[in-house]
Amino acid sequence: MLSSIGIPGLILILIIALVIFGPKKLPEIGKATGQTLKEFKKATNDLTRDTDNEEKTSVNKNVE
């Protein structure tokens, strides 16, 4: 998805964001976005881990 944007497009997006939000608000937005992505990744990993554990448990019950 981002590979089609390219470096010039990415720079243009960053400049527009800087103009819209200002230099004081931009780091706060970046921090909030990073925290949101971190929480999403953690939740996804937990869900995957839970699913794997349920599959292993069901396989073990079927063997017994």
N, CA, C and O atoms as CSV, one atom per row, in Angstrom:
chain,resi,resn,atom,element,x,y,z
A,1,MET,N,N,0.825,-1.187,0.000
A,1,MET,CA,C,0.000,0.000,0.000
A,1,MET,C,C,0.870,1.251,0.000
A,1,MET,O,O,0.681,2.130,-0.840
A,2,LEU,N,N,1.812,1.344,0.920
A,2,LEU,CA,C,2.660,2.519,0.989
A,2,LEU,C,C,3.708,2.540,-0.106
A,2,LEU,O,O,4.256,3.600,-0.409
A,3,SER,N,N,3.998,1.406,-0.702
A,3,SER,CA,C,5.015,1.377,-1.751
A,3,SER,C,C,4.573,2.153,-2.981
A,3,SER,O,O,5.416,2.634,-3.739
A,4,SER,N,N,3.278,2.284,-3.192
A,4,SER,CA,C,2.796,3.024,-4.351
A,4,SER,C,C,2.826,4.534,-4.127
A,4,SER,O,O,2.721,5.295,-5.089
A,5,ILE,N,N,2.968,4.983,-2.880
A,5,ILE,CA,C,3.003,6.418,-2.595
A,5,ILE,C,C,4.340,7.005,-3.011
A,5,ILE,O,O,4.370,8.029,-3.694
A,6,GLY,N,N,5.419,6.400,-2.628
A,6,GLY,CA,C,6.750,6.891,-2.965
A,6,GLY,C,C,7.203,7.972,-1.990
A,6,GLY,O,O,6.420,8.479,-1.187
A,7,ILE,N,N,8.476,8.307,-2.080
A,7,ILE,CA,C,9.079,9.299,-1.175
A,7,ILE,C,C,8.480,10.696,-1.382
A,7,ILE,O,O,8.129,11.345,-0.396
A,8,PRO,N,N,8.348,11.184,-2.622
A,8,PRO,CA,C,7.776,12.532,-2.793
A,8,PRO,C,C,6.351,12.641,-2.258
A,8,PRO,O,O,5.982,13.654,-1.664
A,9,GLY,N,N,5.565,11.613,-2.466
A,9,GLY,CA,C,4.192,11.623,-1.953
A,9,GLY,C,C,4.154,11.618,-0.438
A,9,GLY,O,O,3.328,12.296,0.173
A,10,LEU,N,N,5.048,10.854,0.166
A,10,LEU,CA,C,5.118,10.794,1.624
A,10,LEU,C,C,5.541,12.143,2.209
A,10,LEU,O,O,4.998,12.584,3.223
A,11,ILE,N,N,6.505,12.788,1.570
A,11,ILE,CA,C,6.938,14.111,2.024
A,11,ILE,C,C,5.799,15.116,1.898
A,11,ILE,O,O,5.601,15.942,2.789
A,12,LEU,N,N,5.055,15.054,0.808
A,12,LEU,CA,C,3.917,15.952,0.621
A,12,LEU,C,C,2.863,15.747,1.700
A,12,LEU,O,O,2.316,16.719,2.222
A,13,ILE,N,N,2.573,14.499,2.040
A,13,ILE,CA,C,1.602,14.195,3.094
A,13,ILE,C,C,2.079,14.744,4.437
A,13,ILE,O,O,1.288,15.314,5.189
A,14,LEU,N,N,3.360,14.576,4.742
A,14,LEU,CA,C,3.901,15.088,6.000
A,14,LEU,C,C,3.845,16.618,6.063
A,14,LEU,O,O,3.544,17.183,7.114
A,15,ILE,N,N,4.130,17.283,4.952
A,15,ILE,CA,C,4.058,18.747,4.923
A,15,ILE,C,C,2.622,19.222,5.119
A,15,ILE,O,O,2.381,20.175,5.860
A,16,ILE,N,N,1.675,18.573,4.466
A,16,ILE,CA,C,0.265,18.939,4.630
A,16,ILE,C,C,-0.179,18.716,6.070
A,16,ILE,O,O,-0.893,19.548,6.630
A,17,ALA,N,N,0.235,17.605,6.677
A,17,ALA,CA,C,-0.104,17.335,8.081
A,17,ALA,C,C,0.496,18.392,8.993
A,17,ALA,O,O,-0.148,18.824,9.949
A,18,LEU,N,N,1.713,18.810,8.710
A,18,LEU,CA,C,2.368,19.839,9.505
A,18,LEU,C,C,1.617,21.158,9.407
A,18,LEU,O,O,1.455,21.853,10.411
A,19,VAL,N,N,1.161,21.509,8.224
A,19,VAL,CA,C,0.406,22.756,8.035
A,19,VAL,C,C,-0.940,22.685,8.739
A,19,VAL,O,O,-1.364,23.651,9.373
A,20,ILE,N,N,-1.613,21.545,8.629
A,20,ILE,CA,C,-2.952,21.407,9.216
A,20,ILE,C,C,-2.892,21.370,10.741
A,20,ILE,O,O,-3.638,22.092,11.402
A,21,PHE,N,N,-2.027,20.551,11.301
A,21,PHE,CA,C,-2.025,20.335,12.743
A,21,PHE,C,C,-1.036,21.216,13.492
A,21,PHE,O,O,-1.207,21.437,14.691
A,22,GLY,N,N,-0.034,21.712,12.840
A,22,GLY,CA,C,0.955,22.566,13.499
A,22,GLY,C,C,2.062,21.745,14.128
A,22,GLY,O,O,1.907,20.548,14.369
A,23,PRO,N,N,3.191,22.407,14.393
A,23,PRO,CA,C,4.357,21.683,14.909
A,23,PRO,C,C,4.195,21.189,16.345
A,23,PRO,O,O,4.886,20.251,16.744
A,24,LYS,N,N,3.317,21.783,17.119
A,24,LYS,CA,C,3.150,21.341,18.508
A,24,LYS,C,C,2.259,20.107,18.608
A,24,LYS,O,O,2.473,19.252,19.467
A,25,LYS,N,N,1.277,20.015,17.747
A,25,LYS,CA,C,0.298,18.925,17.830
A,25,LYS,C,C,0.768,17.660,17.110
A,25,LYS,O,O,0.343,16.560,17.461
A,26,LEU,N,N,1.629,17.802,16.119
A,26,LEU,CA,C,2.051,16.668,15.302
A,26,LEU,C,C,2.741,15.562,16.104
A,26,LEU,O,O,2.431,14.392,15.877
A,27,PRO,N,N,3.664,15.867,17.036
A,27,PRO,CA,C,4.262,14.777,17.836
A,27,PRO,C,C,3.241,14.046,18.711
A,27,PRO,O,O,3.356,12.839,18.925
A,28,GLU,N,N,2.251,14.774,19.212
A,28,GLU,CA,C,1.207,14.129,20.020
A,28,GLU,C,C,0.386,13.167,19.173
A,28,GLU,O,O,0.029,12.079,19.625
A,29,ILE,N,N,0.090,13.569,17.956
A,29,ILE,CA,C,-0.673,12.700,17.050
A,29,ILE,C,C,0.148,11.458,16.708
A,29,ILE,O,O,-0.385,10.349,16.675
A,30,GLY,N,N,1.440,11.642,16.455
A,30,GLY,CA,C,2.313,10.506,16.162
A,30,GLY,C,C,2.405,9.541,17.329
A,30,GLY,O,O,2.391,8.325,17.138
A,31,LYS,N,N,2.498,10.076,18.531
A,31,LYS,CA,C,2.580,9.235,19.732
A,31,LYS,C,C,1.282,8.445,19.910
A,31,LYS,O,O,1.314,7.250,20.204
A,32,ALA,N,N,0.153,9.111,19.734
A,32,ALA,CA,C,-1.140,8.444,19.886
A,32,ALA,C,C,-1.312,7.351,18.829
A,32,ALA,O,O,-1.831,6.273,19.118
A,33,THR,N,N,-0.877,7.637,17.620
A,33,THR,CA,C,-0.964,6.636,16.545
A,33,THR,C,C,-0.080,5.431,16.862
A,33,THR,O,O,-0.489,4.287,16.662
A,34,GLY,N,N,1.123,5.689,17.353
A,34,GLY,CA,C,2.026,4.597,17.717
A,34,GLY,C,C,1.470,3.728,18.830
A,34,GLY,O,O,1.577,2.503,18.784
A,35,GLN,N,N,0.875,4.365,19.832
A,35,GLN,CA,C,0.289,3.601,20.940
A,35,GLN,C,C,-0.896,2.775,20.453
A,35,GLN,O,O,-1.078,1.635,20.882
A,36,THR,N,N,-1.694,3.339,19.569
A,36,THR,CA,C,-2.841,2.609,19.030
A,36,THR,C,C,-2.388,1.390,18.246
A,36,THR,O,O,-2.957,0.309,18.395
A,37,LEU,N,N,-1.367,1.556,17.410
A,37,LEU,CA,C,-0.855,0.421,16.646
A,37,LEU,C,C,-0.259,-0.646,17.552
A,37,LEU,O,O,-0.417,-1.840,17.298
A,38,LYS,N,N,0.429,-0.217,18.611
A,38,LYS,CA,C,1.025,-1.162,19.559
A,38,LYS,C,C,-0.068,-1.978,20.262
A,38,LYS,O,O,0.060,-3.194,20.407
A,39,GLU,N,N,-1.134,-1.311,20.694
A,39,GLU,CA,C,-2.235,-2.017,21.357
A,39,GLU,C,C,-2.943,-2.960,20.398
A,39,GLU,O,O,-3.324,-4.066,20.781
A,40,PHE,N,N,-3.121,-2.529,19.148
A,40,PHE,CA,C,-3.764,-3.382,18.153
A,40,PHE,C,C,-2.935,-4.632,17.889
A,40,PHE,O,O,-3.472,-5.736,17.804
A,41,LYS,N,N,-1.619,-4.450,17.759
A,41,LYS,CA,C,-0.732,-5.588,17.525
A,41,LYS,C,C,-0.761,-6.550,18.708
A,41,LYS,O,O,-0.784,-7.765,18.514
A,42,LYS,N,N,-0.762,-6.022,19.926
A,42,LYS,CA,C,-0.804,-6.860,21.124
A,42,LYS,C,C,-2.115,-7.644,21.182
A,42,LYS,O,O,-2.116,-8.837,21.488
A,43,ALA,N,N,-3.229,-6.971,20.887
A,43,ALA,CA,C,-4.525,-7.647,20.912
A,43,ALA,C,C,-4.596,-8.736,19.843
A,43,ALA,O,O,-5.141,-9.813,20.083
A,44,THR,N,N,-4.048,-8.454,18.677
A,44,THR,CA,C,-4.035,-9.443,17.606
A,44,THR,C,C,-3.202,-10.660,17.995
A,44,THR,O,O,-3.609,-11.798,17.763
A,45,ASN,N,N,-2.033,-10.414,18.588
A,45,ASN,CA,C,-1.181,-11.531,19.027
A,45,ASN,C,C,-1.859,-12.339,20.128
A,45,ASN,O,O,-1.779,-13.568,20.123
A,46,ASP,N,N,-2.524,-11.677,21.069
A,46,ASP,CA,C,-3.229,-12.389,22.135
A,46,ASP,C,C,-4.352,-13.241,21.562
A,46,ASP,O,O,-4.552,-14.379,21.987
A,47,LEU,N,N,-5.081,-12.696,20.603
A,47,LEU,CA,C,-6.179,-13.443,19.989
A,47,LEU,C,C,-5.652,-14.659,19.238
A,47,LEU,O,O,-6.229,-15.743,19.317
A,48,THR,N,N,-4.563,-14.476,18.515
A,48,THR,CA,C,-3.955,-15.590,17.792
A,48,THR,C,C,-3.460,-16.664,18.759
A,48,THR,O,O,-3.642,-17.859,18.524
A,49,ARG,N,N,-2.838,-16.224,19.840
A,49,ARG,CA,C,-2.331,-17.160,20.844
A,49,ARG,C,C,-3.486,-17.935,21.479
A,49,ARG,O,O,-3.375,-19.142,21.694
A,50,ASP,N,N,-4.590,-17.253,21.778
A,50,ASP,CA,C,-5.751,-17.919,22.367
A,50,ASP,C,C,-6.331,-18.953,21.406
A,50,ASP,O,O,-6.703,-20.052,21.817
A,51,THR,N,N,-6.403,-18.596,20.136
A,51,THR,CA,C,-6.935,-19.519,19.136
A,51,THR,C,C,-6.045,-20.755,19.022
A,51,THR,O,O,-6.540,-21.879,18.938
A,52,ASP,N,N,-4.734,-20.542,19.019
A,52,ASP,CA,C,-3.805,-21.672,18.950
A,52,ASP,C,C,-3.951,-22.575,20.169
A,52,ASP,O,O,-3.919,-23.799,20.040
A,53,ASN,N,N,-4.110,-21.978,21.357
A,53,ASN,CA,C,-4.271,-22.765,22.577
A,53,ASN,C,C,-5.565,-23.571,22.541
A,53,ASN,O,O,-5.587,-24.716,22.993
A,54,GLU,N,N,-6.644,-22.995,22.012
A,54,GLU,CA,C,-7.910,-23.715,21.920
A,54,GLU,C,C,-7.790,-24.893,20.955
A,54,GLU,O,O,-8.335,-25.966,21.215
A,55,GLU,N,N,-7.082,-24.698,19.850
A,55,GLU,CA,C,-6.898,-25.789,18.893
A,55,GLU,C,C,-6.091,-26.923,19.502
A,55,GLU,O,O,-6.424,-28.092,19.307
A,56,LYS,N,N,-5.041,-26.598,20.230
A,56,LYS,CA,C,-4.228,-27.619,20.868
A,56,LYS,C,C,-5.028,-28.377,21.925
A,56,LYS,O,O,-4.903,-29.595,22.053
A,57,THR,N,N,-5.848,-27.649,22.679
A,57,THR,CA,C,-6.671,-28.278,23.707
A,57,THR,C,C,-7.682,-29.233,23.081
A,57,THR,O,O,-7.889,-30.333,23.595
A,58,SER,N,N,-8.317,-28.828,21.974
A,58,SER,CA,C,-9.302,-29.686,21.336
A,58,SER,C,C,-8.647,-30.912,20.721
A,58,SER,O,O,-9.239,-31.991,20.731
A,59,VAL,N,N,-7.444,-30.773,20.189
A,59,VAL,CA,C,-6.727,-31.916,19.633
A,59,VAL,C,C,-6.364,-32.884,20.749
A,59,VAL,O,O,-6.510,-34.094,20.576
A,60,ASN,N,N,-5.897,-32.388,21.885
A,60,ASN,CA,C,-5.537,-33.249,23.004
A,60,ASN,C,C,-6.754,-33.992,23.552
A,60,ASN,O,O,-6.629,-35.149,23.952
A,61,LYS,N,N,-7.931,-33.356,23.580
A,61,LYS,CA,C,-9.137,-34.010,24.072
A,61,LYS,C,C,-9.567,-35.110,23.109
A,61,LYS,O,O,-10.041,-36.160,23.542
A,62,ASN,N,N,-9.407,-34.879,21.814
A,62,ASN,CA,C,-9.800,-35.881,20.834
A,62,ASN,C,C,-8.873,-37.101,20.860
A,62,ASN,O,O,-9.302,-38.211,20.542
A,63,VAL,N,N,-7.630,-36.903,21.228
A,63,VAL,CA,C,-6.668,-38.000,21.300
A,63,VAL,C,C,-6.990,-38.892,22.482
A,63,VAL,O,O,-6.889,-40.116,22.390
A,64,GLU,N,N,-7.373,-38.288,23.583
A,64,GLU,CA,C,-7.671,-39.053,24.801
A,64,GLU,C,C,-8.950,-39.788,24.597
A,64,GLU,O,O,-9.402,-40.502,25.492
